[in-house]
Amino acid sequence: MIKYDTIKEICDKAEARGIKISELCLEDQSEQMGLPKEEIYAMMEKNFDVMVESVGKGGDKNLRSTSGLTGGEGATMLEYSQKAQGGLMGEFMTKAIGRAMCVSNCNAAMGRIVATPTAGSCGILPGCLVSMYQDKGYNKKDIVMSIFTAAAFGMVIAKQASIAGAEGGCQAECGSASGMAAASLVELMGGSPKACGDALGMSLVNQMGLVCDPVAGLVEIPCVKRNVSGVVIAFSSADMALAGVELKIPVDECIAAMKSVGDSMSSALKETAMGGLAASPTGIRLRKEVFGE
């Protein structure tokens, strides 16, 4: 069984056996849960189907959150992706970030999403993987299997640091989600287990210290837009790892550093809505508009 204590442990085991991290994780979860691998896979496939559905629901330009603070951002980006040669980043990336926003919009409107690893960061993994599935034509089974790699790494982060904004800031939510997505992308592209770990580390490095400052205490502003940056960082980190760019600081040390930063972060910057954008004049005004004085 896997202890999920370190990323190195998982990567070394997969490398030694000549298998993918996803195969190792599926095998382990089957053993730990006492269920056939086919049944565990079917559960994960259902999760991916929900991701696809949440992109569709969140893509309704008329959908608004209960608070009225957000809605339609994803639809706006998807529409923009069809104009001006797909925008500065090109059609594929613009649609990917649009899908991430759609899932976040779906969440804010009380729709069904998959928390990967949290509701606040729910758009990052779908933004990456649904795009690889729908725009790049990757096989659904390979997409679903790559989520097991994301899950394995997420379990290590949750055990050794945190995936909660209230505990570690948004670096623990969007940072973790971005790293999980980067690892899944690397595996999907045929990268080695070590490259998957490097991609995770690069994503964490690029979001180290990111605060959690939701306006009015709601997972909307700036959360919807932070899912966008998480997608971009996931793809860029995956490409760096696939190209052979060295992480330099071992991935498990990056996770430990993230925990240290989160522990030292002021409570005002950890989902309390007492600091950052939540404490800005406009943030305070919006809170009063939603909840009153």
N, C-alpha and C positions, 0 to 999 in steps of 0.2 A: 504493500500500500504506500501511497505518497503521503508524506506528512505536511506538504505545502508550507514548509518552513523557509525555503529559499528558492529563488528562480534558478540558481545554479543546480540545485538538486534535481529539479524537473528537467532542465536542459541536458544535464549529464546522463540521466537515465534514458532519455529519448535517444541521445547520440549513441550511447553504448549499445542500444538495441537496434539502431538503424531505423527507427520509426519516427513519425511525427509526434509532436507534443499532444495534438488532439487525440491521436490514437491511444497514447499513454493515459491521458485523462479519462477518456471514455471507458477504457479497460478498468481503470481504478474505480471510477464511480459505479460501474456495474458490480464490481466486487464489494465495495463498501455498502451499497444499497441493496445488494442481493437481488438484482434484477437483470434480465438479459440485456446485452448491449443494444439490441434492436429497440427495446422499450425505452432505454435512456436516450438513444438517438431520436426516437419519435417525439420525446418531450422537448428536445432542443429544436427539432424541426418546427414544432408548434410555436415555439418562441420566435423563431425567424418569421413565420407566417404572420404573427402579431406585429412584428416590426414593419413588415410590408403594409399591413392594414393601417397602422398608425401613420405611415407616410401619406397614404391616400386620404385618410380622414383629416389629418392636419393640413392637407393641401387645399382644403375648401377656403377660398378667399373670404367668405362671409363668416367663418367660424371665429368666435371671440371667446376669450376667457371669461370666467364668472366676474372677475374684478373689472373687466373692460380695459385693462392695461395693455394687453397684447392680443394678437390675432392677425392672421393674414400675411405675416412676414415670410413664411415659407413659400406661400403661393406667389408672392411678389418676386422672390428670388428665382423660382422656377420659370416664371414668365420672362424675367430678365435674361435667363440662360438661353432663350431662343432669339435674343436680340444682340446686335453689336458683336457678332462673331462669338457669342457666348461670354462676353465680358473679358476682363483682363486675364482671368485665370483659365479661360476656355470653357466650353460647354460642360465637359465632364465634371470638373471641379465645382463649377457654379451650381450645377444640379445637385452635387453631393452635399454642399452646404445648405442648399435649399431644402433638401430632404431632412437634414438634421433639424432645421428650423421647423419643418412640418411636424416632426415627432414631438418637439418641444411645445409647439402650439396645441397639438392633440392632448398632451399632458396637462397643460394649463387650462384646457377646456374640459377637464375631467374625463378625457377619453382613455381607452385602454392602451397601455404602453408596456414595454419590458424595461425594468430598471436595470441598466447595465453600466455601472453597478448601482446607480441611484436614479430616482425620478428626475433630479436636477440635471443629470448628465445623460439622460435617456436618448438623446438624438445622435450622439457621436458614433456609436457602433453601427446603428442602422444607416446613418448618413454614408458611412464607408461601405458597408457590406451590401446594402440594397442597391447601391450604385454599381458595385462590381457585378452584381447579379443581373440588374436590368439594363445597364448600359454597356458593360464589358462582356456580358454573356457567359460568365463563369457558372460552372455546374452547381446546381442547388446543393447537392450532397457535400461538395467541397466547401461551399459557403457555410453550411450548417456545422460541418466538422471544425472549421476554423474558429467557431464560437467556443468550442471546448478549450481551445488554446487560450482565448481571452479569459474564459472562466477560471482556468487553472492559475493564471497569473493574478487575476483579481482576488483569488482566495489567499494568495501569498501576501498581497498588499493589505488586505483586510486583517490578516493575522499579525503582520509585522508592523504595520503603520495604521492607516485608517482609510475608509472610503466615504466617510461622513463629513460634510461641510461643517457641521456643528462641532466636530472634534479637531479636524485638521485644516479647515478652510477649503476653498474651491479647488485647490491643488489636489485634495484628496478625492474630490468628485470628478470634475472635468479632467484633471490631470491623470487620474487612474483610468478613466474611461478612454482617454486618448491613447494611453499606453497599451491598454488591452486591445484597442482597435488596431494600433500599429502592429502589434504582434500577430494578430489574426491576418492582417494584410500580407505580412512577410511570409507566413506559412502558405497562404493562398497563392503567392507568387513563386513558391518553390524554394524559399529560403530555409536555411538550417535552423535548428532549435536555438543555437547561440545567437544567430541573427535576430530571431524573434525576441530574445531577451535584450539584445542591444537596442532594438526598436522601442521596446518598453521604456528602457532607461533614458533614451533620448527624448521621449515624450515627457517624462517626468522632469527632466532637466529643464526643458523649455517652459514648464509651468510651475516651477518651484516658487513657493511664496504667494501663489495666487489666492487672494482673499475671498471670503464668502460674504457678500454684502447685499442680499436681496432687498430691493425696494419694497417697503410695506410688509416685509417678511414673507413675500410670496415668490415662488419659484418661476419668475417671469422676467423681470428686469434686474440685472443684465443677463440672466441665465440663458435665455433663448439665444442671445448673440454669442455667449461664451461656448455654446455647443458648436458654433461655427468655427471658432478658432481651434477647438479640440479636433475637429475633422481635418483641418488644414495641417495641424501639427502631426496628426496621426499619419497622413499620407507622406509628409516630408520626412518624418522619422523613419518610416518604412523604407522609403527610397534611399536614405542615407545608409541604413543597415544593409540593404540589398546591394548597394554599391561597394560595401566593404569599409565604410567610414568607421573608425574605432570610437567606441563609447568613452574610453580612457578610464572613467570611474566605474568600477563594477556595478552592475545593475542593482544588486542587493544593497550596496552601499548608497546608491541613489534613493532607494526606498527608505533606508534608515535616515538619510539626510532629510527626506520629506517629512518623516515623523518628527525629527528634531525641530524643524522649522515650524511645523504645526503646533508642537507643544509650546514653543516660545511665542507664538502669535497671540496678540491681544484678543480677549473674548469678544470685543467689539467687532472683530473681523471674522468671526466664526458663526455665521448664520443668525446672529442676534438682531440684525437690522439696526445696530447702534452705531455703525461706522461705515466708512467708504461711501459708495454711491447712495446707500440708504440714508445717510446722515446729511446729504447735500440738500441745499434749499429746495430743489425740485423734487428730490426723493421724499422729503418731509411733506411737501405739498401733495404729492400723489398719494401718500399714506393717508392724509387727512381726507382726500377726495373719496378714497375707498372705504375707510372705516370711520370717518368723522373725527372730531376733536378728541 
